Amino acid sequence: MTMTAPIDPARIRNVVLVGPSHAGKTTLVERLALASGAINRPGSVEEGTTLSDTDDAEHRQQRSVSLSLVPLEWEGVRINLLDTPGYADFVGEVRAGLRAADAALFVVSAVDGVDAGTAMLWDECAAVGMPRAIVVTKADRDRADVEGIFEACRDMLGEGTGIHPLYLPMHADDGHVAGLIGLLSQGIRDYSDGTRVDRDPEPQHVDLISDARAGLLEGIITESEDEDLMERFLGGEDIAFETVVSDLEKAVARGHFFPVLFTATAPTGFGMAELLEVITRGFPSPLEHPLPTVTAPDGTPREPLSCDPSGPLCAEVVQTSSDAYLGRISLVRVFSGTLHPDVTLHVSGHFLSDRGHEDHDVDERMGGISLRVGKTLRPVAALGAGDIALVAKLPHAETGDTLSSPELPLLIEPWSMPEPLLPVAILAHTSSDEDKLTAALSRLVAEDPTLRLERNADTGQIVLWCMGEAHVDVVLDRLSSRFGVTVDSEPVRVSLRETFAGSARGHGRLVKQSGGHGQFAVCDIDVEPLPSGSGFEFVDKVVGGAVPRQFIPSVEKGVRTQMAKGVSAGYPVVDIRVTLVDGKAHSVDSSDMAFQTAGALALKDAAEVAGVTLLEPIDEILVVVPDEHVGAVMSDLSVRRGRVTGTEGVSGGRTAITAQVPGLELTRYAVDLRSIAHGTATFTRRYRGHETMPAQAARGLAGQ
């Protein structure tokens, strides 16, 4: 079997495909693989989405919700295509793809247009200076608006004159798109007969080329390092084709110029060669892309990385998955050095402790390195700086972990992870499932850094925090199909509290005689509520030894135990002061346990006198929403008993709304906000404290 040798970083292009689920990303990847010769028949890419030949339905689901790597070659250049999910719930996979790539290809359908999620990801790329291009798919469909979609891209993505077509669609007599008009080459690429035929433009194309070409050349030359080139261009000089192509790469790499290309649905190869040419000649190599910051695992600064195959080894796990036959599989991007199979690596992970991941620094021996397209698995002799491949047998490696040499352990600054905001409570379906659940959840969160595992001590529930309903479905399906664990979901219970409505005295008395030593303890306590957040205070004001000194801590322990159990609705009691004022003891029958019981009874007695108030958690949320949806969001917050505390205009025609909202009202807010704002809003939340729950809302909790 042929072993693939490391590749010069200058001959690598790492490209992530971004776009909605209906835009045709996977079809585009397959057509590119066919055009490059990486596969020889349609469907091969779809078949090869996992490493074992399991059920086709599982393949399709895995591909639709996971990052996948498809390597191919064109004119001596390795192109690593990273196909990302198109659903908003799986933006974590998209961000992983953005981390591994050096340029982004935004896929937009000529039929469906640009959606809000694509525009938000465009802004994310702009914030980090990611080079981008746009490919418009389905240009040959009946409902395609080829000219309109280009203007929609300019308007929606907000980059003004930075967006320019490299080709214009050429229409046949029946109005359908039949070819491409090259604005740089000033030639026609005719696909009307099913194959590409290059020819000169016809008279009706000349003016069209001239008008569009001027804006394109100006956009490219603006980014040129040749300061005289713009002056020559404005003076009417015809700039050489090779000069323009050379400057095209510089313009794209700087993240200020965004070429647009067109492709078709029909399997004629329409636009594939043109797109591959732009990727190989216009996209930056790993040598030109800034690398992430690196430190030692303890935080000590290290020298900045460079994309040097002979440098110190530093790679990152950008995705983790499990295979029934090969175990854990890691998709790895090497930033520096060269990774060899069957060597010992240092694995560092230090950034997801709040999501159920423990920090770790371990040395472990990795397995082989491979690339997969279709059903062909190709071993890789070594993986050099700038390249991406699959690594087997790293049992402790999780998504986001750093791989380095044990002699020089390193830690890469992590990429930004979206916060999961939709909770789902689960419990094992059977005792057999319960035995396997802990291990299955551990493996699941290792694969998916957008998933947060919470074991709520107050409610006793296991809660999985997900990105949305589709994410929930995938997580539960993976537990069942991959790990053999069936779980049931149940309503998420919110951590409520109880406190005293007023001051009261409580009397606790335990007197039992049943032969031998009995049980005797009496105590009187005063209970008064404290301000929110004060906690618990215990005061001893017993005089004359009415309660022996050794039993006073027992009374406090009994009170604390009853507070944890609750005194009315079964929720923990908070923010009270308990003062022990009197009591009685027996020289023989009093004991530690008897006074614990008496203390608990006294607290319950005082609660019956004073009454109990329910407290609910209040979260402070920040919603960022386009201005046109502000009214709908504000109205919805009012319905949720929210208190808006501020609004502020932010860039991009958006408004930031801060509000305090009961946690009970936010259980499904991630889903509801997406519906209200049509997927254009984001929000964050943080716990602020507990406040008194209105009586009407408290009555509605009878079933919780």
C-alpha positions as CSV (number, residue, x, y, z in Angstrom):
1,M,0.0,0.0,0.0
2,T,1.4,3.4,-1.0
3,M,2.5,5.7,1.8
4,T,1.9,9.4,1.3
5,A,4.9,11.5,2.1
6,P,4.8,15.0,3.8
7,I,4.0,17.9,1.4
8,D,5.7,21.2,1.2
9,P,3.3,23.7,3.0
10,A,3.5,26.0,-0.1
11,R,1.6,23.3,-2.0
12,I,-1.2,23.0,0.5
13,R,-4.6,24.8,0.5
14,N,-6.8,24.2,3.5
15,V,-10.4,25.4,2.6
16,V,-13.5,25.2,4.8
17,L,-16.9,25.2,3.1
18,V,-19.5,27.3,4.9
19,G,-23.2,27.7,4.1
20,P,-26.7,26.6,4.9
21,S,-27.8,23.0,4.6
22,H,-29.7,23.6,1.3
23,A,-26.9,25.4,-0.5
24,G,-25.3,22.2,-1.9
25,K,-21.9,22.0,-0.1
26,T,-21.7,18.3,-0.1
27,T,-22.6,18.1,-3.8
28,L,-20.0,20.7,-4.6
29,V,-17.4,18.7,-2.7
30,E,-18.2,15.6,-4.7
31,R,-18.1,17.5,-8.0
32,L,-14.7,18.9,-7.1
33,A,-13.4,15.5,-6.1
34,L,-14.7,14.1,-9.4
35,A,-13.1,16.9,-11.4
36,S,-9.8,16.4,-9.7
37,G,-9.8,12.6,-10.1
38,A,-9.9,12.0,-6.3
39,I,-13.0,9.8,-7.0
40,N,-14.3,8.2,-10.2
41,R,-18.0,8.1,-9.7
42,P,-20.7,10.1,-8.0
43,G,-21.6,9.1,-4.5
44,S,-18.1,8.0,-3.5
45,V,-17.6,10.9,-1.1
46,E,-21.0,10.2,0.6
47,E,-20.0,6.6,1.1
48,G,-16.8,7.6,2.7
49,T,-17.9,9.8,5.5
50,T,-17.0,7.4,8.3
51,L,-14.3,4.9,8.8
52,S,-16.4,1.8,8.9
53,D,-19.0,0.4,6.6
54,T,-22.0,1.0,8.8
55,D,-25.6,1.8,8.0
56,D,-26.0,4.3,5.1
57,A,-28.6,6.3,7.1
58,E,-26.0,6.8,9.8
59,H,-23.5,8.0,7.1
60,R,-25.9,10.6,5.9
61,Q,-26.7,11.9,9.3
62,Q,-23.0,11.9,10.3
63,R,-22.2,13.9,7.2
64,S,-25.0,16.4,7.8
65,V,-24.0,17.3,11.3
66,S,-20.2,16.8,11.4
67,L,-17.1,18.3,10.0
68,S,-15.6,16.1,7.3
69,L,-12.3,16.1,5.4
70,V,-12.0,15.4,1.7
71,P,-8.4,15.7,0.3
72,L,-7.8,16.1,-3.4
73,E,-5.0,17.3,-5.7
74,W,-5.1,19.8,-8.6
75,E,-2.0,20.8,-10.6
76,G,0.4,19.6,-8.0
77,V,-1.4,21.3,-5.1
78,R,-3.0,19.4,-2.2
79,I,-6.5,20.8,-1.4
80,N,-7.9,19.8,2.0
81,L,-11.7,20.5,1.7
82,L,-13.4,20.7,5.1
83,D,-17.2,20.3,4.6
84,T,-19.1,21.8,7.5
85,P,-22.8,21.2,8.7
86,G,-25.3,23.7,7.5
87,Y,-27.5,23.7,10.5
88,A,-27.2,26.5,13.1
89,D,-27.1,24.0,16.0
90,F,-23.7,22.7,14.7
91,V,-21.9,26.0,14.5
92,G,-19.2,24.4,16.8
93,E,-18.2,22.1,13.9
94,V,-18.1,25.2,11.6
95,R,-15.8,27.0,14.0
96,A,-13.6,23.9,14.2
97,G,-13.4,24.0,10.4
98,L,-12.5,27.6,10.5
99,R,-9.7,26.9,12.9
100,A,-8.2,24.2,10.7
101,A,-8.5,26.1,7.5
102,D,-6.6,29.0,5.9
103,A,-9.4,30.2,3.8
104,A,-13.2,29.9,3.7
105,L,-15.4,29.2,0.7
106,F,-19.0,30.5,1.3
107,V,-21.5,28.4,-0.6
108,V,-24.7,30.3,-1.6
109,S,-27.6,28.9,-3.6
110,A,-28.8,30.9,-6.6
111,V,-32.3,29.6,-5.8
112,D,-32.4,30.2,-2.0
113,G,-30.1,33.2,-1.5
114,V,-28.1,34.2,1.5
115,D,-29.5,33.3,4.9
116,A,-28.9,35.1,8.3
117,G,-26.7,32.3,9.6
118,T,-24.3,32.7,6.7
119,A,-24.2,36.4,7.2
120,M,-23.3,35.9,10.9
121,L,-20.5,33.5,10.0
122,W,-19.2,36.0,7.4
123,D,-18.9,38.5,10.2
124,E,-17.0,36.0,12.3
125,C,-14.5,35.5,9.5
126,A,-14.2,39.2,9.0
127,A,-13.4,39.7,12.7
128,V,-10.4,37.4,12.4
129,G,-9.4,38.4,8.9
130,M,-10.1,35.0,7.3
131,P,-9.6,35.1,3.5
132,R,-13.0,34.3,1.8
133,A,-14.5,33.6,-1.6
134,I,-18.1,33.0,-2.6
135,V,-19.4,30.2,-4.8
136,V,-22.9,30.5,-6.1
137,T,-24.4,27.0,-6.7
138,K,-27.4,25.8,-8.7
139,A,-26.9,28.6,-11.3
140,D,-28.6,26.4,-13.9
141,R,-31.9,25.8,-12.0
142,D,-35.1,27.2,-13.4
143,R,-35.7,29.5,-10.3
144,A,-32.1,30.7,-10.1
145,D,-31.6,34.4,-9.9
146,V,-28.0,34.6,-10.9
147,E,-27.7,38.3,-11.3
148,G,-29.9,39.0,-8.2
149,I,-27.9,36.6,-6.0
150,F,-24.7,38.5,-6.7
151,E,-26.3,41.8,-5.5
152,A,-27.8,40.0,-2.5
153,C,-24.3,38.8,-1.5
154,R,-23.0,42.4,-1.7
155,D,-26.0,43.7,0.4
156,M,-26.2,40.9,2.9
157,L,-22.5,40.3,3.6
158,G,-21.9,44.0,3.8
159,E,-18.4,44.2,2.2
160,G,-19.3,46.8,-0.5
161,T,-17.0,46.8,-3.5
162,G,-14.8,44.0,-2.0
163,I,-17.1,41.4,-3.6
164,H,-16.4,40.9,-7.3
165,P,-17.2,38.1,-9.8
166,L,-14.3,36.5,-11.6
167,Y,-16.7,35.1,-14.1
168,L,-20.2,36.1,-15.4
169,P,-22.8,33.5,-16.3
170,M,-23.4,33.1,-20.0
171,H,-27.0,32.5,-21.0
172,A,-28.1,30.3,-23.9
173,D,-31.0,31.2,-26.2
174,D,-33.5,29.6,-23.9
175,G,-32.3,31.7,-21.0
176,H,-30.6,28.9,-19.2
177,V,-27.0,29.3,-17.9
178,A,-24.8,27.5,-20.4
179,G,-21.3,28.7,-19.7
180,L,-19.0,31.2,-18.0
181,I,-17.5,34.5,-19.3
182,G,-14.0,35.0,-17.9
183,L,-13.4,38.6,-16.8
184,L,-9.6,38.1,-16.4
185,S,-9.0,35.8,-19.4
186,Q,-11.7,37.6,-21.5
187,G,-12.7,34.2,-22.9
188,I,-15.8,32.0,-23.0
189,R,-16.0,28.6,-21.3
190,D,-19.0,26.9,-22.9
191,Y,-20.6,23.9,-21.2
192,S,-23.7,23.8,-23.3
193,D,-22.8,20.4,-24.8
194,G,-21.9,18.7,-21.5
195,T,-18.2,19.3,-21.7
196,R,-16.1,22.5,-21.5
197,V,-15.2,24.2,-24.8
198,D,-13.0,27.3,-24.6
199,R,-13.6,30.0,-27.3
200,D,-13.4,33.7,-27.9
201,P,-16.2,36.0,-26.8
202,E,-19.0,37.0,-29.2
203,P,-19.7,40.7,-30.0
204,Q,-22.6,40.8,-27.4
205,H,-20.1,39.8,-24.7
206,V,-17.5,42.5,-25.3
207,D,-19.2,45.4,-23.6
208,L,-20.4,43.2,-20.7
209,I,-16.8,42.0,-20.1
210,S,-15.4,45.5,-20.4
211,D,-17.8,47.0,-17.8
212,A,-17.4,44.3,-15.2
213,R,-13.7,43.8,-15.8
214,A,-12.8,47.3,-14.9
215,G,-14.3,47.0,-11.4
216,L,-12.7,43.6,-10.9
217,L,-9.2,44.9,-11.9
218,E,-9.5,47.9,-9.7
219,G,-10.5,45.7,-6.7
220,I,-7.5,43.5,-7.2
221,I,-5.0,46.2,-8.0
222,T,-6.0,48.1,-4.9
223,E,-4.3,45.3,-2.9
224,S,-1.2,45.2,-5.0
225,E,2.2,45.8,-3.5
226,D,3.2,47.6,-6.8
227,E,2.3,51.2,-6.0
228,D,2.6,52.2,-9.6
229,L,0.2,49.6,-10.9
230,M,-3.0,51.5,-10.0
231,E,-1.7,54.7,-11.7
232,R,-0.9,52.6,-14.8
233,F,-4.3,51.0,-14.7
234,L,-6.1,54.4,-14.3
235,G,-4.0,55.7,-17.1
236,G,-5.6,53.1,-19.5
237,E,-2.7,50.7,-19.6
238,D,-3.6,47.0,-20.3
239,I,-2.3,45.1,-17.3
240,A,-0.8,41.7,-18.0
241,F,-2.9,38.7,-17.1
242,E,-0.1,37.0,-15.1
243,T,0.4,40.3,-13.1
244,V,-3.3,40.4,-12.2
245,V,-3.4,36.7,-11.2
246,S,-0.4,37.2,-8.9
247,D,-2.0,40.2,-7.2
248,L,-5.3,38.2,-6.9
249,E,-3.7,35.9,-4.4
250,K,-2.4,38.8,-2.4
251,A,-5.8,40.5,-2.4
252,V,-7.6,37.4,-1.2
253,A,-5.0,36.5,1.4
254,R,-5.4,39.9,3.0
255,G,-9.1,39.3,3.6
256,H,-10.2,42.5,1.7
257,F,-11.1,41.1,-1.7
258,F,-13.7,38.3,-2.1
259,P,-14.0,36.7,-5.6
260,V,-17.4,35.2,-6.6
261,L,-17.7,32.1,-8.8
262,F,-20.7,30.2,-10.3
263,T,-21.4,26.5,-10.5
264,A,-24.3,24.4,-11.8
265,T,-26.2,21.4,-10.6
266,A,-25.9,19.3,-13.8
267,P,-22.9,16.9,-13.7
268,T,-21.0,18.6,-16.6
269,G,-18.1,19.9,-14.5
270,F,-19.6,23.4,-14.9
271,G,-17.4,25.8,-12.9
272,M,-15.3,23.1,-11.2
273,A,-12.0,23.8,-13.0
274,E,-12.5,27.5,-12.5
275,L,-13.1,27.0,-8.8
276,L,-10.1,24.7,-8.5
277,E,-7.9,27.3,-10.3
278,V,-9.0,30.0,-7.8
279,I,-8.3,27.7,-4.8
280,T,-4.9,26.8,-6.0
281,R,-3.8,30.1,-7.5
282,G,-5.8,32.6,-5.4
283,F,-6.1,31.1,-1.9
284,P,-3.3,31.5,0.6
285,S,-1.1,28.5,1.7
286,P,-0.5,27.7,5.4
287,L,2.7,29.7,5.1
288,E,0.7,32.9,4.8
289,H,-2.0,32.3,7.5
290,P,-1.4,33.6,11.1
291,L,-1.0,30.8,13.6
292,P,-2.6,30.5,17.0
293,T,-0.8,31.6,20.2
294,V,1.1,28.9,22.0
295,T,2.3,28.5,25.6
296,A,3.6,25.7,27.8
297,P,0.8,23.8,29.6
298,D,1.5,25.8,32.8
299,G,1.0,29.1,30.9
300,T,4.6,30.0,30.4
301,P,5.0,31.9,27.1
302,R,6.7,30.0,24.2
303,E,8.2,31.3,21.0
304,P,5.5,32.0,18.3
305,L,4.8,29.1,15.9
306,S,5.9,29.1,12.3
307,C,4.7,26.8,9.6
308,D,8.0,24.9,9.5
309,P,8.1,21.1,9.0
310,S,11.4,21.0,10.9
311,G,10.2,23.2,13.8
312,P,8.9,22.0,17.2
313,L,5.9,19.7,16.9
314,C,2.6,21.4,17.6
315,A,-0.7,20.1,16.3
316,E,-4.3,20.4,17.3
317,V,-7.3,18.0,17.4
318,V,-10.0,19.8,15.5
319,Q,-12.5,17.0,15.7
320,T,-12.9,13.7,17.6
321,S,-15.1,10.8,16.7
322,S,-15.5,7.1,17.6
323,D,-15.4,4.2,15.2
324,A,-16.8,0.7,16.1
325,Y,-13.6,-1.0,14.8
326,L,-10.8,1.6,15.1
327,G,-11.8,3.3,18.4
328,R,-11.3,7.0,18.8
329,I,-10.3,8.9,15.6
330,S,-8.9,12.4,15.7
331,L,-8.9,14.9,12.9
332,V,-5.6,16.8,13.3
333,R,-4.1,20.0,11.9
334,V,-0.4,20.3,12.2
335,F,0.7,23.9,12.7
336,S,4.5,23.3,13.2
337,G,6.9,20.4,12.9
338,T,6.1,16.9,11.5
339,L,3.9,14.2,13.0
340,H,5.0,10.6,12.6
341,P,2.9,7.5,13.2
342,D,3.4,5.2,16.1
343,V,5.2,7.7,18.3
344,T,4.6,9.0,21.9
345,L,2.9,12.4,22.1
346,H,2.1,14.8,24.8
347,V,-1.7,15.6,24.9
348,S,-2.8,18.8,26.6
349,G,-6.3,20.0,27.2
350,H,-7.0,23.0,29.4
351,F,-10.1,24.9,28.4
352,L,-13.4,23.1,28.8
353,S,-13.6,22.3,32.5
354,D,-16.9,24.1,32.8
355,R,-18.4,21.7,30.3
356,G,-17.6,18.4,31.9
357,H,-14.1,18.1,30.6
358,E,-11.2,17.7,33.0
359,D,-7.9,19.5,32.3
360,H,-5.3,16.9,31.4
361,D,-1.7,16.5,30.5
362,V,-0.8,13.0,29.4
363,D,1.8,11.2,27.3
364,E,0.3,8.5,25.0
365,R,1.4,6.6,22.0
366,M,-0.6,7.4,18.8
367,G,-1.4,5.0,16.0
368,G,-1.3,5.4,12.3
369,I,-2.0,8.5,10.2
370,S,-4.4,8.2,7.2
371,L,-6.4,10.1,4.6
372,R,-9.8,8.8,3.4
373,V,-11.8,9.6,0.2
374,G,-14.6,7.2,-0.6
375,K,-13.8,3.7,0.6
376,T,-10.1,4.1,0.1
377,L,-8.0,4.5,3.3
378,R,-4.5,5.8,2.4
379,P,-1.7,5.5,5.1
380,V,0.4,8.6,5.5
381,A,4.1,8.3,6.2
382,A,4.3,11.6,8.0
383,L,2.1,14.7,8.4
384,G,4.0,18.0,7.9
385,A,3.3,21.5,9.0
386,G,0.2,22.9,7.4
387,D,-1.5,19.6,6.6
388,I,-4.5,17.8,7.9
389,A,-5.3,14.1,8.3
390,L,-6.8,11.5,10.6
391,V,-4.9,10.0,13.6
392,A,-5.9,6.8,15.3
393,K,-5.5,5.5,18.8
394,L,-5.3,8.6,20.9
395,P,-7.6,7.5,23.7
396,H,-7.4,10.6,25.9
397,A,-7.3,13.2,23.1
398,E,-10.4,15.4,22.9
399,T,-11.5,18.1,20.5
400,G,-9.4,21.2,21.0
401,D,-6.5,19.4,22.6
402,T,-2.9,20.2,21.7
403,L,-0.5,17.5,20.5
404,S,3.2,18.1,21.0
405,S,6.5,16.4,21.8
406,P,6.9,15.1,25.4
407,E,10.3,16.8,25.4
408,L,8.7,20.2,24.7
409,P,5.0,20.1,25.7
410,L,2.9,22.9,24.3
411,L,-0.6,24.3,24.6
412,I,-2.4,26.2,21.8
413,E,-4.8,29.0,22.7
414,P,-8.3,27.5,22.1
415,W,-10.7,28.8,19.5
416,S,-14.0,30.4,20.6
417,M,-16.6,27.8,21.5
418,P,-20.3,28.7,21.3
419,E,-22.2,28.4,24.6
420,P,-24.9,25.7,24.7
421,L,-28.1,27.2,26.0
422,L,-30.8,24.6,25.6
423,P,-30.9,22.2,28.5
424,V,-32.4,18.6,28.3
425,A,-32.6,16.4,31.4
426,I,-32.0,12.7,30.9
427,L,-32.2,9.5,32.9
428,A,-31.3,5.9,32.1
429,H,-34.1,3.8,30.6
430,T,-33.1,0.6,32.5
431,S,-30.6,-0.4,35.1
432,S,-28.4,-1.8,32.4
433,D,-28.4,1.6,30.6
434,E,-27.5,3.3,34.0
435,D,-24.4,1.1,34.3
436,K,-23.1,2.3,30.9
437,L,-24.4,5.9,31.0
438,T,-21.4,7.6,32.8
439,A,-18.8,6.1,30.4
440,A,-21.0,7.0,27.4
441,L,-21.4,10.6,28.5
442,S,-17.7,11.0,29.1
443,R,-16.9,9.8,25.5
444,L,-19.7,12.0,24.1
445,V,-18.5,15.2,25.7
446,A,-14.9,14.4,24.6
447,E,-16.1,14.4,21.0
448,D,-18.4,17.4,21.2
449,P,-17.1,20.6,22.9
450,T,-20.4,22.4,22.3
451,L,-22.0,19.9,24.7
452,R,-22.0,20.7,28.4
453,L,-22.6,18.0,31.0
454,E,-24.1,19.1,34.3
455,R,-25.0,16.9,37.3
456,N,-27.3,19.3,39.2
457,A,-26.8,18.7,42.9
458,D,-30.0,20.5,43.8
459,T,-32.4,18.7,41.5
460,G,-30.5,15.4,41.2
461,Q,-30.8,15.5,37.4
462,I,-28.3,14.9,34.7
463,V,-28.6,17.8,32.3
464,L,-27.1,18.0,28.8
465,W,-26.8,21.6,27.6
466,C,-27.1,21.6,23.8
467,M,-27.1,24.1,20.9
468,G,-30.7,23.5,19.8
469,E,-33.3,20.8,19.2
470,A,-31.4,19.3,16.3
471,H,-28.4,19.0,18.5
472,V,-30.5,17.3,21.2
473,D,-31.8,14.7,18.7
474,V,-28.2,13.9,17.4
475,V,-26.8,13.6,21.0
476,L,-29.6,11.2,22.1
477,D,-29.3,9.2,18.9
478,R,-25.5,8.9,19.3
479,L,-26.0,7.7,22.9
480,S,-28.2,4.9,21.6
481,S,-26.7,4.0,18.2
482,R,-23.0,4.4,19.0
483,F,-22.8,3.6,22.7
484,G,-25.8,1.4,23.2
485,V,-27.4,3.5,25.9
486,T,-31.1,4.3,25.9
487,V,-32.2,7.3,27.9
488,D,-35.5,9.0,28.6
489,S,-35.8,12.8,28.7
490,E,-37.8,14.6,31.4
491,P,-38.7,18.2,32.1
492,V,-35.7,20.2,33.4
493,R,-36.3,21.2,37.0
494,V,-35.0,24.6,38.1
495,S,-33.1,25.0,41.3
496,L,-35.7,26.8,43.5
497,R,-35.2,27.9,47.1
498,E,-37.3,28.5,50.2
499,T,-37.0,31.2,52.8
500,F,-39.1,32.4,55.7
501,A,-41.8,34.9,55.1
502,G,-41.3,36.4,58.5
503,S,-39.9,35.8,62.0
504,A,-41.2,33.0,64.2
505,R,-40.4,30.8,67.2
506,G,-40.2,27.0,66.7
507,H,-40.4,24.3,69.3
508,G,-38.8,20.9,68.7
509,R,-39.5,18.1,71.1
510,L,-38.4,14.4,70.9
511,V,-39.4,12.1,73.8
512,K,-39.4,8.4,73.3
513,Q,-39.2,5.5,75.8
514,S,-39.1,2.0,74.5
515,G,-37.1,0.0,77.0
516,G,-33.4,0.6,77.7
517,H,-32.1,4.0,76.8
518,G,-34.7,6.4,75.4
519,Q,-34.4,9.5,73.3
520,F,-35.0,12.9,74.8
521,A,-34.3,16.4,73.4
522,V,-36.1,19.7,73.5
523,C,-35.1,23.0,71.9
524,D,-36.6,26.3,71.2
525,I,-35.4,28.5,68.4
526,D,-36.1,31.9,66.9
527,V,-36.0,32.1,63.1
528,E,-35.8,35.3,61.1
529,P,-35.3,36.0,57.4
530,L,-32.1,37.6,56.2
531,P,-31.5,39.7,53.0
532,S,-31.0,37.8,49.8
533,G,-27.6,36.2,49.5
534,S,-26.8,36.4,53.2
535,G,-26.7,32.6,53.7
536,F,-27.3,31.0,57.0
537,E,-26.4,32.1,60.5
538,F,-26.7,30.1,63.8
539,V,-26.6,31.9,67.1
540,D,-26.4,30.4,70.5
541,K,-28.2,32.3,73.3
542,V,-28.9,29.4,75.7
543,V,-28.4,30.4,79.3
544,G,-28.1,28.3,82.4
545,G,-27.1,25.1,80.6
546,A,-30.6,24.3,79.4
547,V,-29.0,22.7,76.4
548,P,-25.6,21.1,77.3
549,R,-22.7,22.6,75.4
550,Q,-21.9,19.3,73.7
551,F,-25.4,19.2,72.1
552,I,-25.5,22.8,70.7
553,P,-23.6,21.8,67.5
554,S,-26.1,18.9,67.2
555,V,-29.0,21.3,67.1
556,E,-27.3,23.3,64.4
557,K,-26.6,20.2,62.4
558,G,-30.2,19.1,62.6
559,V,-31.3,22.6,61.4
560,R,-28.9,22.5,58.5
561,T,-30.0,19.0,57.5
562,Q,-33.7,20.1,57.5
563,M,-32.8,23.3,55.5
564,A,-31.3,21.1,52.8
565,K,-34.5,19.0,52.7
566,G,-36.8,22.0,52.7
567,V,-39.6,22.8,55.1
568,S,-42.6,23.3,52.7
569,A,-42.2,22.4,49.0
570,G,-39.0,20.3,49.3
571,Y,-36.5,23.0,48.2
572,P,-33.4,24.1,50.2
573,V,-33.9,26.8,52.7
574,V,-31.7,29.9,52.4
575,D,-31.1,33.3,54.0
576,I,-32.2,32.8,57.6
577,R,-30.8,33.4,61.0
578,V,-31.6,30.7,63.6
579,T,-31.1,31.5,67.3
580,L,-31.1,28.7,69.9
581,V,-32.8,30.3,73.0
582,D,-33.8,27.4,75.3
583,G,-34.2,23.7,75.6
584,K,-34.1,20.7,77.9
585,A,-31.9,17.6,78.2
586,H,-31.9,14.3,80.1
587,S,-28.8,13.0,81.8
588,V,-29.3,9.5,80.3
589,D,-31.6,9.7,77.3
590,S,-30.3,12.8,75.5
591,S,-27.9,12.2,72.6
592,D,-26.4,13.9,69.6
593,M,-29.0,12.3,67.3
594,A,-31.9,13.3,69.5
595,F,-30.9,17.0,69.5
596,Q,-30.4,16.8,65.7
597,T,-33.9,15.6,65.4
598,A,-35.3,18.2,67.8
599,G,-33.5,21.0,65.8
600,A,-35.1,19.8,62.6
601,L,-38.5,19.6,64.2
602,A,-38.1,23.1,65.6
603,L,-37.3,24.6,62.2
604,K,-40.4,22.9,60.6
605,D,-42.5,24.2,63.5
606,A,-41.3,27.8,63.0
607,A,-42.0,27.5,59.2
608,E,-45.7,26.6,59.9
609,V,-46.0,29.8,62.0
610,A,-44.1,32.2,59.8
611,G,-45.0,30.9,56.3
612,V,-42.6,30.1,53.5
613,T,-41.7,32.1,50.4
614,L,-40.4,30.4,47.2
615,L,-37.3,31.9,45.6
616,E,-36.6,31.4,41.9
617,P,-33.2,31.9,40.1
618,I,-32.9,35.1,38.1
619,D,-30.5,35.2,35.1
620,E,-29.1,38.3,33.5
621,I,-29.2,37.8,29.7
622,L,-27.7,39.8,26.9
623,V,-29.6,39.5,23.6
624,V,-28.0,40.9,20.4
625,V,-30.7,41.2,17.7
626,P,-31.1,43.1,14.4
627,D,-33.0,46.4,14.9
628,E,-36.1,45.1,13.0
629,H,-36.7,42.4,15.5
630,V,-36.1,44.5,18.7
631,G,-39.9,45.0,19.3
632,A,-40.7,41.3,19.0
633,V,-37.9,40.4,21.4
634,M,-38.9,43.0,24.0
635,S,-42.5,41.9,23.9
636,D,-41.5,38.3,24.4
637,L,-39.2,39.2,27.4
638,S,-42.2,41.0,29.0
639,V,-44.3,37.8,28.6
640,R,-41.5,35.9,30.3
641,R,-41.6,38.2,33.4
642,G,-38.3,39.8,32.3
643,R,-37.1,43.2,33.4
644,V,-35.3,45.0,30.6
645,T,-32.4,46.9,32.2
646,G,-30.8,48.5,29.1
647,T,-30.6,48.7,25.3
648,E,-27.6,49.8,23.3
649,G,-27.0,50.1,19.6
650,V,-24.1,48.0,18.2
651,S,-22.5,47.7,14.8
652,G,-24.3,46.2,11.9
653,G,-27.7,47.6,12.6
654,R,-28.2,45.6,15.7
655,T,-29.3,46.3,19.3
656,A,-27.9,44.8,22.5
657,I,-30.7,44.2,25.1
658,T,-29.9,43.4,28.7
659,A,-32.6,42.0,30.9
660,Q,-33.2,40.1,34.1
661,V,-35.4,37.0,33.5
662,P,-36.5,34.1,35.8
663,G,-34.6,30.9,34.9
664,L,-37.9,29.1,34.7
665,E,-38.8,31.2,31.7
666,L,-35.5,30.5,29.9
667,T,-35.6,26.7,29.6
668,R,-36.5,26.9,25.8
669,Y,-35.4,30.4,25.1
670,A,-32.6,29.2,22.7
671,V,-35.3,27.7,20.5
672,D,-37.9,30.4,20.9
673,L,-35.4,33.3,20.2
674,R,-34.3,31.6,17.0
675,S,-38.0,31.5,15.9
676,I,-38.7,35.1,17.0
677,A,-35.7,36.7,15.2
678,H,-35.6,34.2,12.3
679,G,-32.2,32.9,13.4
680,T,-30.5,36.3,13.4
681,A,-30.2,36.9,17.2
682,T,-27.8,35.6,19.8
683,F,-27.9,35.6,23.6
684,T,-25.8,34.8,26.6
685,R,-26.9,34.2,30.2
686,R,-25.4,34.3,33.7
687,Y,-26.8,33.5,37.1
688,R,-27.6,36.7,39.0
689,G,-29.3,35.4,42.2
690,H,-32.6,34.2,43.7
691,E,-35.6,36.4,44.1
692,T,-39.1,36.0,45.5
693,M,-41.4,34.1,43.1
694,P,-44.8,35.7,42.5
695,A,-47.6,33.7,44.1
696,Q,-49.3,33.0,40.8
697,A,-46.1,31.5,39.3
698,A,-45.5,29.5,42.5
699,R,-49.0,28.0,42.3
700,G,-48.1,26.8,38.8
701,L,-45.2,24.8,40.1
702,A,-47.3,22.3,41.9
703,G,-46.2,19.6,39.5
704,Q,-42.5,20.3,39.6
